[in-house]
Amino acid sequence: MKFLIPPSEGKSKDNITNTIFEKTNFKHSKKVDEIIKKLIKIKPEDFKKIYGTTSEKSALIHKQNKMIKKSLCSPAILRYTGTVYSNINWQSFNDEQKEFFDRHFLIFSGLFGAVSPMTLIPNYKLKMNVLQLYKFWNPALTEELKKENLVVDLLPQIHKKAYTQHQNCVNIDFSIIKNGKKTPAGHNGKMIKGKFIQFVCRNMITKFEEMIQFELDGFKWDGERFLKVK
């Protein structure tokens, strides 16, 4: 059983270990090499379009991405710092809950494909839609996930494209009804997604019927998604 969760734009620059990435025996190392080769071919005038920030910052990010094989690593769960991750509150888990989290969750990434929370990764910035990386990763991630008895998808749309769903997949979404109109939960959805992940890990849930018992801040399972009525 695997839960699929997104990465975060925010990342810690701290290096918790003294291990450089090329020494980690990363399972998709050859595919990362292919991406680095693609990055090397990008012209400087295209950096801003690729990384979505100023020319100066884009050049720095590009240099960092190209050098990741020689960069120091930290566990993915400590690398990502966004709203979802702050609400998971991993540091509060006991050892058994942390082991459950690492065994049953995969974090999708444009540069690394899919990593477990304790996978050692360097600091980087590369979105899944850049260079159509979702197409690049789709065959390998589809093959990996079709072996699972259940895949619980908590991914945003662009990351969903990085694999092809089979009958073993269920989607978990969070929506709000306001003034009679249903919309995605947005930033509030990131918070509640983190709390949902925390709920699953604290209770070490492996059955769909149990995970949809989650209720918080007005969100409740309606048979298709977690819905909040304002």
C-alpha positions as CSV (number, residue, x, y, z in Angstrom):
1,M,0.0,0.0,0.0
2,K,1.3,3.4,-0.9
3,F,0.1,7.0,-0.3
4,L,1.3,9.5,-2.9
5,I,1.9,13.0,-1.7
6,P,3.3,16.1,-3.3
7,P,6.7,17.8,-2.6
8,S,6.7,21.4,-1.4
9,E,8.1,24.5,-3.0
10,G,9.7,25.4,0.3
11,K,12.8,23.5,1.2
12,S,15.3,23.5,4.0
13,K,18.9,24.4,2.9
14,D,20.3,22.5,5.9
15,N,22.3,19.3,5.3
16,I,21.5,16.9,8.0
17,T,24.1,14.3,6.9
18,N,27.6,14.4,5.4
19,T,26.5,12.1,2.6
20,I,26.7,13.4,-1.0
21,F,23.9,12.4,-3.3
22,E,26.0,10.2,-5.7
23,K,27.0,8.0,-2.7
24,T,23.4,7.2,-1.7
25,N,22.7,4.4,-4.3
26,F,19.5,6.2,-5.2
27,K,17.2,3.8,-7.1
28,H,16.5,6.2,-10.0
29,S,20.1,7.5,-10.2
30,K,20.4,6.8,-13.9
31,K,17.2,8.7,-14.6
32,V,18.4,11.6,-12.6
33,D,21.5,11.6,-14.7
34,E,19.3,11.8,-17.8
35,I,17.5,14.9,-16.4
36,I,20.8,16.6,-15.6
37,K,21.9,16.1,-19.2
38,K,18.6,17.7,-20.3
39,L,19.3,20.6,-17.9
40,I,22.8,21.1,-19.2
41,K,21.3,21.7,-22.7
42,I,19.1,24.6,-21.5
43,K,20.3,28.0,-22.7
44,P,20.9,30.8,-20.2
45,E,18.2,32.9,-21.8
46,D,15.6,30.2,-21.0
47,F,16.5,29.9,-17.3
48,K,13.9,32.5,-16.2
49,K,11.1,30.6,-18.0
50,I,12.2,27.3,-16.6
51,Y,12.5,28.3,-13.0
52,G,9.9,31.1,-12.8
53,T,12.0,33.7,-10.9
54,T,14.5,36.4,-11.7
55,S,17.3,35.8,-14.1
56,E,19.9,36.0,-11.3
57,K,18.1,33.5,-9.0
58,S,17.3,31.3,-12.0
59,A,21.0,31.0,-12.9
60,L,21.8,30.1,-9.3
61,I,19.1,27.4,-9.1
62,H,20.2,26.0,-12.5
63,K,23.8,25.7,-11.2
64,Q,22.6,24.0,-8.0
65,N,20.5,21.5,-9.9
66,K,23.4,20.6,-12.2
67,M,25.6,19.9,-9.2
68,I,23.2,17.8,-7.1
69,K,25.2,14.6,-7.6
70,K,28.0,16.3,-5.5
71,S,25.6,18.0,-3.0
72,L,25.1,17.0,0.6
73,C,21.8,15.4,1.5
74,S,19.1,15.4,4.2
75,P,16.1,13.0,4.5
76,A,13.2,14.2,2.3
77,I,10.9,14.7,5.3
78,L,13.3,17.2,6.7
79,R,14.1,18.8,3.3
80,Y,10.5,19.8,2.5
81,T,9.1,22.6,4.6
82,G,5.8,23.6,3.1
83,T,2.3,23.8,4.7
84,V,1.5,20.1,4.1
85,Y,4.8,19.1,5.9
86,S,4.5,21.5,8.8
87,N,1.0,20.0,9.5
88,I,2.2,16.4,9.2
89,N,4.4,17.2,12.3
90,W,6.7,14.3,11.7
91,Q,8.9,15.1,14.6
92,S,6.0,14.3,17.0
93,F,5.7,10.7,15.7
94,N,7.1,7.8,17.7
95,D,9.5,5.4,16.1
96,E,6.8,3.0,15.0
97,Q,4.8,5.8,13.3
98,K,7.9,7.1,11.6
99,E,8.6,3.7,10.2
100,F,5.0,3.4,9.0
101,F,5.3,6.8,7.3
102,D,8.5,5.8,5.5
103,R,7.2,2.4,4.4
104,H,3.8,3.5,3.1
105,F,4.3,7.0,1.7
106,L,6.0,8.3,-1.5
107,I,6.7,11.9,-2.3
108,F,6.6,12.7,-6.0
109,S,9.3,15.0,-7.4
110,G,10.2,16.4,-10.8
111,L,13.9,15.7,-10.2
112,F,13.8,12.4,-8.3
113,G,10.5,10.7,-9.4
114,A,9.2,9.2,-6.2
115,V,11.0,9.0,-2.9
116,S,10.2,7.7,0.6
117,P,10.3,10.2,3.4
118,M,13.7,9.0,4.7
119,T,15.3,9.0,1.2
120,L,18.4,11.2,1.3
121,I,18.1,14.1,-1.2
122,P,20.0,17.3,-1.8
123,N,18.4,20.8,-2.0
124,Y,17.0,21.5,-5.5
125,K,14.2,23.3,-7.3
126,L,12.6,21.7,-10.4
127,K,8.9,21.4,-11.0
128,M,7.1,18.4,-12.5
129,N,5.9,20.4,-15.5
130,V,9.4,21.6,-16.5
131,L,10.7,19.8,-19.6
132,Q,7.4,17.7,-19.3
133,L,9.1,15.6,-16.6
134,Y,5.7,14.0,-15.8
135,K,6.0,12.2,-19.1
136,F,9.6,11.3,-18.4
137,W,8.7,9.7,-15.1
138,N,5.4,8.1,-16.1
139,P,6.6,4.7,-17.3
140,A,8.9,3.9,-14.4
141,L,6.4,5.2,-11.7
142,T,3.5,3.4,-13.3
143,E,5.4,0.1,-13.3
144,E,6.4,0.6,-9.7
145,L,2.9,1.4,-8.4
146,K,0.9,-1.2,-10.3
147,K,2.4,-3.8,-8.0
148,E,0.7,-2.3,-4.9
149,N,-2.6,-3.7,-3.6
150,L,-3.8,-0.1,-3.0
151,V,-2.5,3.3,-4.1
152,V,-4.0,6.4,-2.3
153,D,-3.5,9.5,-4.4
154,L,-3.2,12.8,-2.6
155,L,-1.4,14.5,-5.5
156,P,-2.2,17.8,-7.3
157,Q,-3.1,17.5,-11.0
158,I,0.4,18.0,-12.6
159,H,1.9,15.3,-10.4
160,K,-1.0,12.8,-11.1
161,K,0.3,12.9,-14.7
162,A,3.6,11.3,-13.6
163,Y,2.0,7.9,-13.5
164,T,-1.0,6.1,-15.0
165,Q,-3.7,5.0,-12.6
166,H,-4.9,1.4,-12.4
167,Q,-7.8,-0.2,-10.6
168,N,-5.7,-0.3,-7.4
169,C,-5.9,3.6,-7.2
170,V,-8.2,5.8,-5.2
171,N,-8.1,9.6,-5.2
172,I,-8.4,11.7,-2.0
173,D,-9.5,15.3,-2.6
174,F,-10.4,18.2,-0.4
175,S,-13.1,20.7,-1.5
176,I,-15.1,23.6,-0.1
177,I,-18.8,24.5,-0.8
178,K,-19.3,28.2,-0.5
179,N,-22.4,30.1,-1.6
180,G,-23.5,26.8,-3.2
181,K,-20.4,26.5,-5.4
182,K,-17.8,23.7,-4.9
183,T,-14.2,24.7,-5.3
184,P,-10.8,23.1,-4.4
185,A,-9.8,23.8,-0.9
186,G,-6.7,25.7,-2.0
187,H,-4.2,26.7,0.8
188,N,-6.6,25.4,3.4
189,G,-6.5,22.1,1.6
190,K,-2.8,21.9,2.1
191,M,-3.2,22.3,5.8
192,I,-6.0,19.7,6.0
193,K,-4.0,17.3,3.8
194,G,-1.1,17.5,6.2
195,K,-3.5,16.8,9.1
196,F,-5.0,13.9,7.2
197,I,-1.5,12.4,6.7
198,Q,-0.8,12.8,10.4
199,F,-4.1,11.1,11.2
200,V,-3.2,8.1,9.0
201,C,0.3,7.8,10.4
202,R,-0.6,8.2,14.1
203,N,-3.2,5.4,13.7
204,M,-1.1,3.5,11.2
205,I,-4.1,3.0,8.9
206,T,-4.0,0.6,6.0
207,K,-7.7,0.3,5.2
208,F,-9.6,2.8,3.0
209,E,-12.7,2.4,5.2
210,E,-10.7,3.6,8.2
211,M,-8.9,6.5,6.6
212,I,-12.2,8.2,5.5
213,Q,-13.3,8.4,9.1
214,F,-11.1,11.4,9.3
215,E,-12.9,14.6,10.3
216,L,-11.4,18.0,11.1
217,D,-12.2,21.7,10.7
218,G,-15.5,20.9,9.1
219,F,-14.1,18.5,6.5
220,K,-16.0,15.2,6.3
221,W,-16.0,12.4,3.7
222,D,-19.1,12.7,1.5
223,G,-18.6,9.4,-0.4
224,E,-16.3,11.0,-3.1
225,R,-14.1,13.5,-1.3
226,F,-13.5,15.4,1.9
227,L,-16.0,18.3,1.8
228,K,-16.4,21.4,3.9
229,V,-19.6,23.5,3.7
230,K,-19.2,27.2,4.6
